[in-house]
């Protein structure tokens, strides 16, 4: 099994790889890992990876172009370009037997506070993959088009906000690695570890489903977009470009509600919702106490 990590702080992982079950798994060749510095995929003198968000607001957003180049350097094409065949993978990105990593055997995961909750069941499902690519979010987040075009899943390790996805990537890698056969030595020990989560709580189909940062009122954050206005045929929402801040606020609130309903409907039960919020949610198919949209 191979992990690929895309980050602006590659040195963060140096100590992590030198300790515990991850070190043992790497030493014994049960897993392998590659760390990509996102700044290596920039083309300006300052190695710029972020830009201001369309529509205004605090913070910066990771630009789509460097992330797309980093992912494509791993042989991962945009979903619309994949077709039914495997991507062309550089020779150094092949398995030990020389065969390329396949689309079916690769999962691209965006780590952000807006994602589905990472559970033991998710970790167990990820062990079935040949390769797991972990995209570390930063600042206010990642341009949503990267999530839409390249990512299979968006994961959050808890209901709090971190400075970036590096810590989350380390958590995911540790949790998955210890489930790889042979890593712990005693296979039964991992079988009995549980947090009250069963495999039935997450279906195999969910491993191929996209993307989460908590916004106001206990909801997930809205999608972020930055320059360019059009990327790989996907345009940033026009409402963010028209300068009408009232419309922007309304759009962002609706997107928060939609994202929360899709990825974390449990948060709606204790969120601060206005009557208008509830009308929007009902129009989106919300049933208080009901399942997520993707599970219906």
Buried (B, 14 or more C-beta within 10 A) or exposed (E): BBBBBBBBBBEBBEEBBEEEBBEBBBEEEBBBBBBBBBBEBBEEEEBBBBBBBBBEBEEBBBBBBBBBBBBBBBBBBBBEEEEEEBBEBEEEBBBEEEEBBBBEBBBBBBBBBBBBBBBBBBBBBBBEBBBBBBBBBBBBBBBBBBBBBBBBBBBBBEEEEBEBBBBBBBBBBBBBBBBBEEBBEEEEEBEEEEEEBEEEBBEEEBBEBBBBBBBEBBBBBBBBBBBBEEBBEBEBBEBBBEEEEEBBEBBBBBBBBBBBBBBBBEBBEEBEBEEEBBEBBEEEEBEEEEEBBBBE
